[in-house]
Amino acid sequence: MASLCHEMDQLRCRGAQVVADLGRCREERLLLRLKRELQQLQGRRKELRACAYQLRSSVGLRDSLAVAFLEELTRRPLPC
């Protein structure tokens, strides 16, 4: 659970970096690569959100607070 939360934090940090780079970039090919990377980060956030909801419905999961925290993190949009 902690590794999923950590990964979500890393996605948010990288998303903020990519958005900042998009604002500074002037080269067309690099802009396309950065936009594609941002889309991949958003896709991974959706995957993690699906994992969180799947964990919520798992029988026998004891740490519901950790699942709720992961759900909260994955609900927050990436910086755009």
Backbone as a ProteinNet text record, in pm:
[ID]
protein_1_A
[PRIMARY]
MASLCHEMDQLRCRGAQVVADLGRCREERLLLRLKRELQQLQGRRKELRACAYQLRSSVGLRDSLAVAFLEELTRRPLPC
[TERTIARY]
82.1	0	87	189.1	277.2	346.8	383	451.6	357.2	228.9	132.9	115.3	110.2	100.3	225.9	339.6	466.1	469.1	424.1	421.6	330.2	217.5	126.2	191	264.7	336.2	440.3	510.9	610.2	544.6	427.3	354.7	318	273	236.1	358.1	469.8	592.7	640.8	642.8	686.6	589.3	459.8	360.9	385.5	418.7	449.1	573.3	674.7	795.9	765.7	686.6	652.9	574.4	479.2	399.9	490.3	583.4	677.1	763.8	809.3	890.7	810.5	683	597.3	587.6	586.5	577.8	704.2	816.8	944.8	991.1	939.6	990.8	944.8	1034.8	1002.8	1021.7	1082.4	1108.4	987.7	939.8	817.7	825.9	936.8	950.7	952.4	1018.1	1022	884.2	812.5	676.3	587.8	597.8	518.5	553.8	684.6	727.6	677.1	683.4	636.8	485.4	411.3	265.9	231.8	306.1	283.6	315.7	423.9	458.6	351	297.4	191.3	68	35.3	-77	-50.4	74.1	109.9	97.5	140.1	127.9	-19	-102.4	-245.5	-306.8	-261.2	-309	-269.7	-147.3	-102.2	-179.9	-214.7	-295.6	-430.5	-488.5	-616.8	-602.7	-490.7	-465.9	-454.4	-382.4	-368	-502.1	-584.5	-717.3	-801.5	-792.9	-865.7	-815	-684.7	-627.5	-681	-690.1	-740.4	-883.8	-967.8	-1106.6	-1116.2	-1027.1	-1024.9	-982.8	-884	-840.4	-951.9	-1027.7	-1138	-1238.6	-1262.9	-1362.6	-1304.9	-1174.6	-1112.3	-1157.8	-1189.6	-1231.6	-1106.2	-1110.4	-1000.4	-893.2	-910.6	-812.4	-831.9	-725.7	-736.3	-713	-629	-588.2	-674.1	-796.4	-888.4	-846	-773.6	-725.7	-623	-535.6	-436.3	-504	-607.3	-681.9	-751.4	-810.4	-877.1	-776.9	-656.8	-553	-512.3	-494.5	-460.3	-572.4	-696.8	-809.9	-807.8	-778.2	-770.9	-659.3	-544.1	-432.6	-463.6	-529.2	-556.9	-672.9	-755.7	-864.6	-812.4	-702.4	-645.8	-587	-621.8	-567.6	-419	-350.7	-212.1	-207.3	-100.4	-89.4	-92.5	-176	-185.2	-193.2
-118.6	0	125.7	125.4	241.5	267.2	161.4	180	241.6	209.2	270.1	418.7	452.2	592.6	668.6	606.1	667.9	689.4	590.5	604.5	718.9	733.4	842.5	977	986	1109.5	1139.9	1037.3	1055.9	1101	1047.3	1088.9	1237.2	1280.3	1421.2	1511.6	1472	1552	1559	1446	1444.3	1522.8	1512.9	1590.4	1740.1	1785.7	1927.3	1968	1881.8	1910.9	1920.3	1827.2	1825.5	1950.9	1989.8	2110.3	2233.2	2241.2	2353.7	2353.4	2236	2224.5	2262.5	2226.4	2263.4	2414.8	2483.6	2629.8	2696.4	2629.3	2687.1	2641.3	2531.2	2466.6	2539.9	2546	2609.3	2513.4	2399.3	2303.8	2211.7	2203	2128.2	1980.1	1914.7	1770.8	1746.1	1832.1	1816.3	1842.8	1941.2	1967.5	1844.9	1780.4	1659.9	1548.9	1531.3	1427.4	1456.3	1582.2	1619.4	1600.7	1636.9	1616.3	1468.4	1387.6	1242.6	1186.7	1235.7	1189.3	1228	1347.9	1390.5	1301.5	1263.2	1172	1035.7	988	860.5	868.6	979.9	998.2	997.7	1063.6	1065.9	926.7	851.3	713.8	626.9	644	565.8	604	733.7	777.4	706.7	693.5	623.3	476.3	415.4	275.4	259.4	351.3	345.1	367.6	454.8	477.4	350.5	280.5	154.4	51.9	49.1	-42	-8.9	118.9	160.3	113.4	129	85.4	-66.9	-134.2	-279.9	-325.7	-257.4	-290.6	-264.6	-159	-124.9	-239.9	-302.9	-410.3	-546.4	-553.9	-681.2	-724.4	-848.7	-904.9	-933.4	-898.8	-930	-822.9	-712.5	-604.5	-532	-522.9	-467	-317	-265.1	-125	-35.5	-11.2	69	215.5	263.7	401.3	421.7	325.2	334.2	333	252.8	248.6	382.4	437.9	567.7	676.8	670	767	752.4	630.1	607.1	657.5	632	681.8	833.5	897.6	1043.8	1094.6	1032.7	1074.9	1057.6	949.6	923.3	1007.5	1059.8	1149.8	1286.2	1325.6	1458.7	1457.6	1558.4	1562.1	1595.3	1552	1591.6	1741	1807.6	1949.3	1968.9	2057.2	2081.5	2229.5
0	0	0	82.1	90.1	-42.6	-112.8	-241.2	-344.8	-339.2	-430.8	-399.6	-272.3	-232.9	-274.6	-256.4	-296.3	-447.4	-522.7	-668.1	-709.7	-644	-677.3	-648.4	-539.7	-507.1	-614.2	-659.1	-764.9	-895.3	-926.2	-1045.9	-1038.1	-922.2	-905.6	-920	-861.6	-871.8	-1016.9	-1083.9	-1223.6	-1310.7	-1281.7	-1355.3	-1343.4	-1223.9	-1202.9	-1281.6	-1284.7	-1361.8	-1510.5	-1561.1	-1703.6	-1740.6	-1657.7	-1684.8	-1687.6	-1593.6	-1592.1	-1718.2	-1758.6	-1880.1	-2003.8	-2006.5	-2119.7	-2132.9	-2021.4	-2023.7	-2074	-2059.2	-2100.9	-2238.1	-2284	-2405.6	-2531.6	-2629.9	-2758.3	-2875.9	-2851.1	-2958.9	-2976.6	-3100.1	-3130.2	-3092.1	-3125.6	-3094.4	-2945	-2871.9	-2726.4	-2666.2	-2719.3	-2672.1	-2689.2	-2803.7	-2827.9	-2729.9	-2704.8	-2611.2	-2470.6	-2429	-2295.5	-2282.3	-2385.7	-2382.2	-2374.9	-2449	-2446.5	-2307.2	-2247.2	-2112.9	-2012	-2024.3	-1932.7	-1947.9	-2069.4	-2092.2	-2029.1	-2038.7	-1976.5	-1824.9	-1767.5	-1622.2	-1580.7	-1657.8	-1626.8	-1640.4	-1738.6	-1754.4	-1636.7	-1589.5	-1474.3	-1348.6	-1334.5	-1220.2	-1222.8	-1340.5	-1352.9	-1316.4	-1355.8	-1319	-1167.4	-1104.1	-958	-888.9	-946.4	-889	-896.8	-1009.2	-1023.5	-922.3	-899	-798.4	-659.5	-628.9	-497.7	-477.6	-579	-565.9	-558.3	-627.7	-621	-481.4	-424.1	-288.3	-187.4	-210.9	-120.4	-114	-227.1	-230.4	-193.3	-171.2	-134.1	4.3	15	143.1	226	352.4	442.5	450.1	381.2	388.7	521.5	598.4	732.7	738	649.4	659.6	571.1	615.4	534.5	530.3	630.9	630.1	518.8	498.9	391.3	255.1	240.3	113.9	92	194.9	183.4	144.7	200.5	166.7	19.9	-26.3	-166.5	-257.6	-219.3	-298.5	-306.5	-195.8	-193.7	-285.6	-276.8	-362.6	-510.5	-545.5	-685.3	-738.2	-649.8	-693.2	-732.2	-673.9	-703.4	-844.1	-923.5	-1060	-1059.1	-1162.5	-1178.2	-1209.9	-1171.4	-1205.1	-1356.6	-1403.1	-1547.7	-1577.6
[MASK]
++++++++++++++++++++++++++++++++++++++++++++++++++++++++++++++++++++++++++++++++

